[in-house]
Amino acid sequence: MSTSSSKTRDGNYSACMFWKKRRNVVAVLAFFGFLSSYTLRVNFSVAIVAMTTNRTTVRGDIIINEVSEFNWDSKMRGYVLSSFFYGYVTTQFIGGWLSMKIGGQKLFGLGIVMAGFLTLLTPWASRASVYLLIVLRILEGICEGVTVPCMNTMWSKWAPPLERTKLSAMAISGCYFGTVVAMSVSAFLAEKLGWPSIFYVFGSTSIIWFIIWIRFVSETPAEDPRISKSELDYISQSLGSVETDHMTTQPWKDIFTTLPVWAIIVCNFTDDWGFYTILTQLPTYLKDMFGYDLGQIGFLSCLPYIATPIVITLSGQLADWLRKTQIFTTTQVRKIFTSVACVTQAFLLIAVSHSSSVTVAVFCIILGVAFQACGYSGYGVNSLDIAPQRAGLITGISNTVGPMAGIFCPIVAGYIVTTSADQWRTVFYVASCIILFGGAFYCVFGSGEVQAWDAKTKSAGSASYELLIQESDDDEKQH
């Protein structure tokens, strides 16, 4: 009995310690922010199936044939699905730059809540004109484009160097949870309440999240009224005197001629190509190849993303542990995790293309998407390694190029595919080759070292591992 009570007390103590650290609270609320942003982004992949598919329902002895509300061909569906990314790529760089000027906290929240308001207008825009819908989705992309660069700017102020991967991975895993929620809940809502309800529900929840985010998260640890002195001292000492708030000039030539920066950019694009191949095409693939209805499509489409948040969180913990124990250097850790992500995903997509069983196909996709999450502990947080003071800016540049895959991928698939297995095989082979190229490029040119042009002012990026480890241990003892 005493042993059980002791375990309960230990569990309660650990939970209490987790929430006492304000950087963990920031990570959790950022997690829900990314979750909300991805429900706004992904819901259309399921909604478009309900909007463009004829349905037959049986009520007793009566058979009811329902004609689809929208008669868009595969090419038009491709343009509608990709339209979000036309806007998304335009504000990545601006988001990184603005977050350095005015801070990431407000910009992150405003980007998501404004996309939520636009989502509420989607049913009206869809029925008014497909071109108005495309414009609205572009505007949503513009709003959401600032989110990832903003968070990397915030982590440059909130995350101690040896916790960067863990905290950042915890937050970004919300993207994958959001995909699961959007895929499964969207299918349910479309079946029970009609496709417009998808946009009303997710648009409203983003507004609720925004109110909580603005109330409980501050731009920097120093501005947080709830942070303990020990945590504030630990973060300040581990980061050093980072002067990102008021930098007026940037070493643009150095940034764009640095191969490790290009390694992040190239890998971001190729990895996104694989991600968006699955995200935008899986519902249609399941309908074309296996004849699945909307309810089945929603369930199967969300399966690949269930394991991903777990993998991305655990891989973040493992990456930071490997760095802290000095088993591998930061450069080696980033390349190992990126390689695992790219190679496994590419070969599993090839396996999908040759599968004649929906069980095998979905299983391979689940594994592929789960292993892809390891890439976030590789190239995904690498901007915090090579340019901690300009992490938001580098992420903005990278995410300007990366999501262009979301523009081209659905359009390319729309031109390749009508319904045949050979055409779908081509789509998956193209994605696999692109992913492998990106992984190889990163392994050759990637780095985990702070670049000279970012180290001109004092920062913890160049601090000794021994000092950082000691500070980390001291912080754990104090909490």
KOLKE-406865 format. One line per field, with one value per residue (C-alpha): residue in one letter; chain; x, y, z. Coordinates in pm, 1 decimal, always signed. Example, Ala and Ser with C-alpha at 12.3 -4.5 7.8 and 13.67 -1.06 7.14 Angstrom:
<nodes>
kelum: [a:s]
filum: [A:A]
u: [+1230.0:+1367.0]
v: [-450.0:-106.0]
w: [+780.0:+714.0]
</nodes>
This chain:
<nodes>
kelum: [m:s:t:s:s:s:k:t:r:d:g:n:y:s:a:c:m:f:w:k:k:r:r:n:v:v:a:v:l:a:f:f:g:f:l:s:s:y:t:l:r:v:n:f:s:v:a:i:v:a:m:t:t:n:r:t:t:v:r:g:d:i:i:i:n:e:v:s:e:f:n:w:d:s:k:m:r:g:y:v:l:s:s:f:f:y:g:y:v:t:t:q:f:i:g:g:w:l:s:m:k:i:g:g:q:k:l:f:g:l:g:i:v:m:a:g:f:l:t:l:l:t:p:w:a:s:r:a:s:v:y:l:l:i:v:l:r:i:l:e:g:i:c:e:g:v:t:v:p:c:m:n:t:m:w:s:k:w:a:p:p:l:e:r:t:k:l:s:a:m:a:i:s:g:c:y:f:g:t:v:v:a:m:s:v:s:a:f:l:a:e:k:l:g:w:p:s:i:f:y:v:f:g:s:t:s:i:i:w:f:i:i:w:i:r:f:v:s:e:t:p:a:e:d:p:r:i:s:k:s:e:l:d:y:i:s:q:s:l:g:s:v:e:t:d:h:m:t:t:q:p:w:k:d:i:f:t:t:l:p:v:w:a:i:i:v:c:n:f:t:d:d:w:g:f:y:t:i:l:t:q:l:p:t:y:l:k:d:m:f:g:y:d:l:g:q:i:g:f:l:s:c:l:p:y:i:a:t:p:i:v:i:t:l:s:g:q:l:a:d:w:l:r:k:t:q:i:f:t:t:t:q:v:r:k:i:f:t:s:v:a:c:v:t:q:a:f:l:l:i:a:v:s:h:s:s:s:v:t:v:a:v:f:c:i:i:l:g:v:a:f:q:a:c:g:y:s:g:y:g:v:n:s:l:d:i:a:p:q:r:a:g:l:i:t:g:i:s:n:t:v:g:p:m:a:g:i:f:c:p:i:v:a:g:y:i:v:t:t:s:a:d:q:w:r:t:v:f:y:v:a:s:c:i:i:l:f:g:g:a:f:y:c:v:f:g:s:g:e:v:q:a:w:d:a:k:t:k:s:a:g:s:a:s:y:e:l:l:i:q:e:s:d:d:d:e:k:q:h]
filum: [A:A:A:A:A:A:A:A:A:A:A:A:A:A:A:A:A:A:A:A:A:A:A:A:A:A:A:A:A:A:A:A:A:A:A:A:A:A:A:A:A:A:A:A:A:A:A:A:A:A:A:A:A:A:A:A:A:A:A:A:A:A:A:A:A:A:A:A:A:A:A:A:A:A:A:A:A:A:A:A:A:A:A:A:A:A:A:A:A:A:A:A:A:A:A:A:A:A:A:A:A:A:A:A:A:A:A:A:A:A:A:A:A:A:A:A:A:A:A:A:A:A:A:A:A:A:A:A:A:A:A:A:A:A:A:A:A:A:A:A:A:A:A:A:A:A:A:A:A:A:A:A:A:A:A:A:A:A:A:A:A:A:A:A:A:A:A:A:A:A:A:A:A:A:A:A:A:A:A:A:A:A:A:A:A:A:A:A:A:A:A:A:A:A:A:A:A:A:A:A:A:A:A:A:A:A:A:A:A:A:A:A:A:A:A:A:A:A:A:A:A:A:A:A:A:A:A:A:A:A:A:A:A:A:A:A:A:A:A:A:A:A:A:A:A:A:A:A:A:A:A:A:A:A:A:A:A:A:A:A:A:A:A:A:A:A:A:A:A:A:A:A:A:A:A:A:A:A:A:A:A:A:A:A:A:A:A:A:A:A:A:A:A:A:A:A:A:A:A:A:A:A:A:A:A:A:A:A:A:A:A:A:A:A:A:A:A:A:A:A:A:A:A:A:A:A:A:A:A:A:A:A:A:A:A:A:A:A:A:A:A:A:A:A:A:A:A:A:A:A:A:A:A:A:A:A:A:A:A:A:A:A:A:A:A:A:A:A:A:A:A:A:A:A:A:A:A:A:A:A:A:A:A:A:A:A:A:A:A:A:A:A:A:A:A:A:A:A:A:A:A:A:A:A:A:A:A:A:A:A:A:A:A:A:A:A:A:A:A:A:A:A:A:A:A:A:A:A:A:A:A:A:A:A:A:A:A:A:A:A:A:A:A:A:A:A:A:A:A:A:A:A:A:A:A:A:A:A:A:A:A:A:A:A:A:A:A:A:A:A:A:A:A:A:A:A:A:A:A]
u: [+0.0:+283.0:+460.0:+146.8:+104.0:+467.3:+427.5:+115.7:+296.5:+591.5:+357.6:+175.7:+508.6:+637.8:+318.4:+339.7:+703.1:+613.2:+351.0:+568.7:+807.1:+658.0:+848.7:+650.1:+324.4:+430.6:+503.1:+164.5:-35.5:+172.3:+85.1:-285.3:-219.7:-57.3:-337.5:-593.9:-401.3:-378.4:-748.3:-812.1:-565.0:-647.0:-1026.6:-1070.2:-901.3:-1196.6:-1462.1:-1389.1:-1475.9:-1818.7:-1864.5:-1790.9:-1911.2:-2254.6:-2412.7:-2663.7:-2841.9:-3100.7:-3379.3:-3596.6:-3719.4:-3638.2:-3316.4:-3211.7:-2959.4:-2797.4:-2609.5:-2290.6:-2325.0:-2014.5:-1910.9:-1536.5:-1308.8:-976.8:-779.2:-1006.2:-994.9:-616.1:-619.8:-862.0:-656.8:-332.1:-469.5:-402.1:-32.0:-27.6:-82.7:+107.9:+443.7:+412.1:+420.0:+681.7:+969.9:+761.1:+652.1:+1012.0:+1113.0:+809.2:+844.7:+1197.5:+1062.5:+738.6:+761.8:+622.3:+353.0:+94.8:+173.7:+136.3:-203.6:-332.5:-230.0:-436.5:-743.3:-768.0:-751.5:-1029.6:-1255.2:-1194.4:-1275.1:-1619.2:-1682.3:-1584.6:-1938.3:-2058.8:-1757.5:-1784.6:-2145.3:-2081.6:-1794.3:-1508.2:-1278.1:-1393.9:-1322.9:-970.3:-913.8:-1042.2:-812.7:-519.2:-601.3:-613.3:-269.3:-139.4:-259.6:-117.7:+212.8:+353.8:+300.8:+611.4:+864.9:+698.0:+740.7:+1106.7:+1159.1:+985.0:+1196.8:+1510.8:+1401.6:+1231.1:+1417.9:+1751.4:+1993.0:+1977.9:+1595.1:+1541.1:+1451.2:+1227.7:+1025.5:+1001.6:+900.2:+635.4:+480.8:+503.6:+349.3:+22.2:+31.9:-4.3:-267.8:-452.5:-436.0:-583.8:-861.5:-938.0:-949.5:-1165.6:-1394.0:-1445.4:-1570.8:-1807.3:-1940.3:-1992.1:-2187.2:-2403.2:-2440.9:-2333.4:-2001.5:-2053.9:-2042.4:-1676.0:-1579.0:-1808.7:-1672.1:-1301.7:-1328.1:-1495.2:-1242.2:-953.3:-1110.3:-1138.8:-772.1:-663.7:-827.2:-639.6:-307.6:-312.5:-411.4:-146.3:+160.4:+414.8:+663.2:+972.3:+1044.8:+1126.6:+774.4:+598.5:+447.7:+407.0:+764.0:+982.0:+1309.1:+1507.4:+1359.6:+1410.1:+1773.9:+1834.5:+1690.7:+1873.3:+2208.4:+2181.0:+2083.9:+2330.6:+2269.4:+2070.5:+1984.8:+1724.9:+1462.9:+1614.6:+1851.6:+1796.0:+2036.5:+2079.2:+2377.0:+2173.1:+2469.5:+2609.5:+2270.9:+2205.8:+2558.7:+2572.1:+2531.8:+2387.6:+2105.9:+2041.4:+2050.6:+1756.9:+1570.6:+1612.2:+1523.2:+1221.3:+1086.1:+1146.6:+1010.7:+702.7:+647.0:+611.0:+395.2:+155.3:+136.9:-19.9:-213.2:-390.3:-408.2:-481.5:-860.1:-887.7:-648.8:-862.7:-1178.2:-1028.2:-833.0:-1043.1:-1389.8:-1415.2:-1699.1:-1659.4:-1681.2:-1417.4:-1197.7:-1201.1:-1104.4:-828.8:-690.6:-629.4:-453.4:-108.6:-101.4:-195.7:+151.8:+331.1:+293.3:+432.8:+727.3:+805.8:+800.8:+1012.4:+1258.3:+1295.4:+1372.6:+1620.0:+1794.6:+1849.9:+1968.0:+2222.1:+2349.6:+2355.6:+2547.1:+2777.2:+2730.9:+2703.3:+2767.8:+2477.0:+2567.3:+2564.6:+2235.2:+2064.4:+2191.5:+2100.1:+1741.8:+1699.7:+1835.3:+1603.8:+1306.8:+1385.3:+1496.3:+1215.2:+944.4:+1066.9:+1082.2:+749.2:+581.7:+721.3:+571.7:+235.0:+245.1:+271.4:+11.4:-318.1:-445.0:-582.3:-450.4:-93.9:-117.1:-244.1:+6.3:+295.9:+163.8:+131.5:+493.8:+612.1:+443.5:+554.7:+919.6:+893.8:+836.8:+1199.2:+1299.4:+1179.1:+1452.1:+1692.9:+1659.3:+1337.0:+1500.2:+1837.7:+1788.5:+1810.7:+2154.4:+2316.8:+2159.3:+1993.7:+1956.0:+1794.9:+1610.2:+1275.0:+1421.5:+1591.8:+1274.0:+1075.2:+1306.1:+1296.9:+920.3:+875.5:+1029.3:+912.7:+534.1:+560.8:+544.9:+187.7:+117.5:+276.8:+206.1:-178.2:-154.5:+99.2:-111.8:-424.0:-258.7:-112.7:-409.0:-750.6:-817.2:-568.7:-317.9:-26.5:-98.8:-106.2:+219.1:+380.4:+268.0:+429.4:+751.9:+794.1:+748.8:+1000.5:+1272.1:+1224.2:+1244.6:+1566.1:+1731.6:+1655.2:+1790.0:+2113.8:+2159.7:+2116.7:+2359.0:+2627.4:+2582.7:+2398.9:+2563.2:+2484.4:+2740.1:+2661.7:+2755.2:+3010.5:+2767.4:+2524.8:+2790.3:+2909.6:+2709.8:+2727.1:+2494.6:+2475.5:+2509.7:+2885.0:+2879.5:+3051.7:+2845.7:+2986.3:+2846.8:+2508.1:+2481.2:+2565.8:+2302.4:+2046.1:+2119.3:+2098.4:+1759.5:+1625.2:+1739.6:+1582.4:+1248.4]
v: [+0.0:+237.1:+157.6:+243.7:+567.1:+654.4:+603.2:+818.6:+1095.9:+1072.4:+1092.5:+1392.5:+1558.7:+1507.8:+1651.4:+1948.4:+2010.0:+1997.6:+2270.6:+2485.5:+2540.1:+2817.3:+2706.3:+2382.5:+2579.0:+2775.0:+2446.1:+2295.2:+2600.4:+2622.4:+2254.9:+2340.7:+2640.4:+2422.5:+2168.4:+2438.1:+2574.0:+2229.5:+2156.4:+2476.7:+2368.6:+1996.8:+1990.3:+2076.3:+1752.3:+1560.3:+1825.3:+1832.3:+1462.2:+1529.9:+1838.7:+1666.1:+1305.2:+1169.9:+978.0:+697.6:+641.6:+381.6:+468.5:+166.4:+62.6:+398.7:+455.3:+819.4:+936.9:+1267.0:+1458.2:+1629.6:+2001.4:+2088.0:+1944.1:+2014.6:+1794.7:+1656.7:+1954.9:+2208.4:+2006.4:+2018.2:+2397.8:+2434.2:+2202.9:+2379.4:+2735.3:+2751.8:+2722.8:+3011.6:+3237.0:+3026.4:+3065.7:+3444.3:+3520.3:+3272.6:+3513.7:+3813.0:+3619.8:+3547.2:+3909.0:+4056.0:+3820.9:+3954.4:+4311.2:+4290.8:+3949.5:+3607.0:+3569.9:+3813.4:+3732.6:+3357.8:+3405.8:+3656.2:+3437.7:+3146.0:+3338.3:+3534.6:+3206.5:+3082.7:+3376.1:+3313.3:+2943.9:+3040.9:+3205.5:+2897.3:+2755.3:+3093.2:+3139.7:+2786.0:+2837.5:+3184.7:+3094.6:+2845.8:+3136.4:+3323.8:+3003.7:+2991.5:+3354.7:+3281.7:+2978.6:+3191.3:+3446.7:+3167.1:+3057.0:+3413.7:+3422.6:+3082.7:+3139.9:+3332.5:+3058.8:+2837.1:+3123.3:+3297.8:+2995.9:+2954.1:+3318.2:+3253.5:+2943.6:+3149.6:+3337.1:+3060.0:+2734.0:+2653.5:+2510.0:+2152.2:+2158.6:+2310.0:+1987.0:+1862.3:+2181.1:+2256.0:+1897.0:+1903.1:+2213.6:+2108.1:+1766.7:+1957.7:+1973.7:+1597.5:+1577.4:+1847.6:+1635.2:+1337.4:+1552.0:+1719.1:+1394.1:+1200.3:+1476.0:+1625.7:+1293.4:+1255.8:+1610.7:+1577.8:+1253.6:+1372.4:+1750.0:+1824.4:+1952.0:+2321.2:+2218.6:+2123.5:+2486.4:+2625.6:+2391.3:+2433.6:+2807.2:+2855.4:+2646.0:+2854.2:+3166.1:+2995.9:+2891.0:+3247.2:+3389.8:+3138.9:+3194.5:+3573.3:+3543.0:+3294.8:+3329.6:+3614.2:+3710.8:+3648.8:+3487.2:+3830.3:+3953.2:+3651.5:+3746.3:+3378.4:+3256.6:+3162.3:+3343.3:+3018.7:+2936.9:+3292.0:+3288.1:+2947.7:+3048.1:+3382.2:+3226.8:+2939.9:+3163.4:+3442.8:+3796.5:+3726.4:+4050.1:+3945.5:+4202.3:+4507.4:+4389.6:+4627.1:+4481.1:+4122.7:+3949.2:+3858.3:+3765.5:+3535.8:+3374.5:+3296.9:+3172.1:+2935.6:+2571.0:+2456.0:+2707.4:+2564.4:+2212.6:+2307.7:+2474.5:+2184.2:+1919.8:+2120.7:+2127.7:+1759.7:+1644.3:+1861.2:+1702.8:+1364.4:+1504.1:+1683.6:+1388.9:+1193.6:+1482.1:+1599.7:+1279.5:+1000.5:+1056.3:+1052.2:+755.3:+549.2:+634.7:+565.2:+247.4:+78.6:+233.4:+353.5:+581.1:+908.9:+764.5:+500.3:+755.7:+987.9:+706.5:+560.0:+901.4:+996.0:+670.2:+771.7:+1073.2:+899.4:+762.0:+1069.3:+1299.4:+1022.0:+964.9:+1334.4:+1389.1:+1081.2:+1157.7:+1510.5:+1369.6:+1120.1:+1382.7:+1613.4:+1318.8:+1217.4:+1575.4:+1617.2:+1291.8:+1382.4:+1040.4:+1227.2:+1586.6:+1812.9:+1784.3:+1403.8:+1395.5:+1619.9:+1411.9:+1077.3:+1179.1:+1338.2:+1026.6:+794.3:+1012.1:+1041.0:+685.2:+505.8:+734.2:+704.4:+326.0:+286.7:+510.3:+280.9:-14.2:+165.1:+209.2:-169.3:-267.2:-423.8:-443.8:-143.8:-290.6:-310.1:+30.5:+208.3:+25.0:+138.7:+494.7:+489.4:+380.3:+627.2:+927.4:+820.8:+790.2:+1118.8:+1284.0:+1201.5:+1465.6:+1739.7:+1641.9:+1664.5:+1945.1:+2073.6:+2246.3:+2298.5:+2674.7:+2703.3:+2536.0:+2725.1:+3067.3:+3084.0:+3462.3:+3445.8:+3115.3:+3271.4:+3440.8:+3123.1:+2924.5:+3187.1:+3158.0:+2776.9:+2767.2:+3002.2:+2736.8:+2420.9:+2464.1:+2532.5:+2153.3:+2194.3:+2406.0:+2181.3:+1838.6:+1840.3:+1997.3:+1739.6:+1458.9:+1606.3:+1596.2:+1246.7:+1067.2:+987.0:+659.4:+388.8:+210.7:+285.4:+657.5:+648.6:+449.3:+731.8:+983.4:+782.4:+714.0:+1084.4:+1166.2:+898.6:+1023.1:+1382.8:+1282.2:+1080.3:+1368.9:+1604.4:+1364.1:+1315.0:+1690.5:+1753.5:+1477.7:+1630.5:+1999.3:+2013.9:+2135.1:+2175.7:+2448.7:+2816.5:+3009.1:+3290.0:+3556.4:+3471.9:+3446.0:+3805.9:+3893.2:+3687.4:+3389.9:+3053.8:+2879.4:+2869.9:+2801.2:+2488.0:+2173.3:+2124.5:+2461.3:+2401.1:+2054.3:+2191.5:+2466.1:+2209.2:+1986.5:+2282.6:+2380.1:+2027.3:+2031.9:+2370.9:+2251.1]
w: [+0.0:+88.7:-238.5:-434.6:-239.6:-300.6:-675.0:-675.1:-489.8:-729.9:-1027.6:-883.9:-801.2:-1157.0:-1302.6:-1068.5:-1163.8:-1533.6:-1501.2:-1272.4:-1561.9:-1770.1:-2080.2:-2064.8:-2046.0:-2354.7:-2534.7:-2443.3:-2550.2:-2869.2:-2923.5:-2917.6:-3140.2:-3405.3:-3358.4:-3430.4:-3729.3:-3887.8:-3840.0:-4037.7:-4305.3:-4336.1:-4301.9:-4669.9:-4779.7:-4633.9:-4696.0:-5069.1:-5094.4:-4938.4:-5154.8:-5488.5:-5447.3:-5535.7:-5247.7:-5224.7:-4893.5:-4798.5:-4555.4:-4501.6:-4845.6:-4999.6:-5197.2:-5212.6:-5471.8:-5380.3:-5649.8:-5535.7:-5465.9:-5670.2:-6004.8:-5998.3:-6210.0:-6080.0:-6211.8:-6040.7:-5717.9:-5741.6:-5772.0:-5480.9:-5257.6:-5342.4:-5314.2:-4939.6:-5009.3:-5258.7:-4960.4:-4708.6:-4882.5:-4915.0:-4541.0:-4418.9:-4468.8:-4358.2:-4049.9:-3953.1:-4005.3:-3827.6:-3531.6:-3479.2:-3487.8:-3287.7:-3122.5:-3200.4:-2934.1:-3073.9:-3436.7:-3377.3:-3213.8:-3467.8:-3761.6:-3632.6:-3516.4:-3843.6:-4037.4:-3808.2:-3895.6:-4267.6:-4219.6:-4090.1:-4430.8:-4635.2:-4693.5:-4819.4:-5047.4:-5187.2:-5291.2:-5429.2:-5663.5:-5680.3:-5759.3:-5448.7:-5252.3:-5395.9:-5293.2:-4942.5:-4906.1:-5024.6:-4753.0:-4493.7:-4609.1:-4575.1:-4213.6:-4117.9:-4295.3:-4000.5:-3740.7:-3764.8:-3797.6:-3502.1:-3277.1:-3365.4:-3274.1:-2941.4:-2877.5:-2932.6:-2617.9:-2420.0:-2492.1:-2324.3:-2585.6:-2452.5:-2451.6:-2795.2:-2970.2:-2687.3:-2644.5:-3014.9:-3094.1:-2820.3:-2974.3:-3339.3:-3266.4:-3245.1:-3625.0:-3644.8:-3373.2:-3566.1:-3878.4:-3689.3:-3543.9:-3877.5:-4074.3:-3828.3:-3700.1:-4047.6:-4182.1:-3884.9:-3915.0:-4291.4:-4245.3:-3955.4:-3994.8:-4352.9:-4485.5:-4383.3:-4015.3:-4059.3:-4109.9:-3840.4:-3571.3:-3644.6:-3706.2:-3366.4:-3172.2:-3307.7:-3155.1:-2814.0:-2831.0:-2916.2:-2603.9:-2384.5:-2566.1:-2527.6:-2161.0:-2044.9:-2272.1:-2269.3:-2538.6:-2324.7:-1987.4:-1842.4:-1929.1:-1774.6:-1435.4:-1338.0:-1395.8:-1099.1:-1037.9:-1065.8:-1407.2:-1531.9:-1418.6:-1577.2:-1914.7:-1913.6:-1823.1:-2070.1:-2361.2:-2290.8:-2419.4:-2733.2:-2910.3:-3159.1:-3065.1:-3223.7:-3496.6:-3786.3:-4040.4:-4153.0:-4317.8:-4626.4:-4843.7:-4576.6:-4516.8:-4883.5:-4952.8:-4653.7:-4754.9:-4417.7:-4470.5:-4816.8:-4671.1:-4445.7:-4733.7:-4977.9:-4719.9:-4608.9:-4964.7:-5039.2:-4703.9:-4751.7:-5093.0:-4926.9:-4647.5:-4879.4:-5116.0:-4831.1:-4680.0:-4995.0:-5197.8:-4948.0:-4929.1:-5310.5:-5336.1:-5096.4:-5291.9:-5636.8:-5559.4:-5291.8:-5333.1:-4974.5:-4865.7:-4679.1:-4327.5:-4402.1:-4577.9:-4276.7:-4039.2:-4258.2:-4355.6:-3993.5:-3899.5:-4035.6:-3804.7:-3477.8:-3403.1:-3536.6:-3231.4:-3011.8:-3247.1:-3282.9:-2905.8:-2827.3:-3107.0:-2968.4:-2623.3:-2771.3:-2984.8:-2687.5:-2474.6:-2740.6:-2749.0:-2370.0:-2316.4:-2608.2:-2769.7:-3098.6:-3196.0:-3283.0:-3652.8:-3636.4:-3447.2:-3703.1:-3997.1:-3837.3:-3766.2:-4110.2:-4282.9:-4092.5:-4185.0:-4556.1:-4633.8:-4451.2:-4587.6:-4947.1:-4949.6:-4772.2:-5033.0:-5301.4:-5111.8:-5106.6:-5483.2:-5533.2:-5274.2:-5377.2:-5019.0:-4834.3:-4507.8:-4638.9:-4805.3:-4494.2:-4272.3:-4492.6:-4495.1:-4114.0:-4077.5:-4341.1:-4183.3:-3833.6:-3938.5:-4127.9:-3789.8:-3697.6:-3950.0:-3721.2:-3472.8:-3767.2:-4018.4:-3858.5:-3560.4:-3726.9:-3765.9:-3386.3:-3406.5:-3689.7:-3626.7:-3282.7:-3301.7:-3644.1:-3612.7:-3700.9:-4005.7:-4134.0:-4070.4:-4260.5:-4560.9:-4547.2:-4507.5:-4799.8:-5023.7:-4844.1:-4864.6:-5237.9:-5248.6:-5126.9:-5435.8:-5696.0:-5547.1:-5581.0:-5927.9:-6049.5:-5904.8:-6065.5:-6409.4:-6362.0:-6207.8:-6337.1:-6152.5:-6258.3:-6032.3:-6267.4:-6245.3:-5865.3:-5872.7:-6068.0:-5805.1:-5524.8:-5719.1:-5793.1:-5424.2:-5318.0:-5552.3:-5438.9:-5070.8:-5118.2:-5301.0:-5013.2:-4753.2:-4946.6:-4993.0:-4621.7:-4520.0:-4742.9:-4659.6:-4323.6:-4002.2:-3633.3:-3565.7:-3508.1:-3821.5:-3793.3:-3918.5:-3634.3:-3362.7:-3384.2:-3072.9:-2760.3:-2748.1:-2581.3:-2913.1:-2863.3:-2489.5:-2370.8:-2333.2:-1983.2:-1870.8:-2035.0:-1881.5:-1536.2:-1571.2:-1684.7:-1384.6:-1148.0:-1291.3:-1239.9:-875.8:-809.9:-941.7]
</nodes>
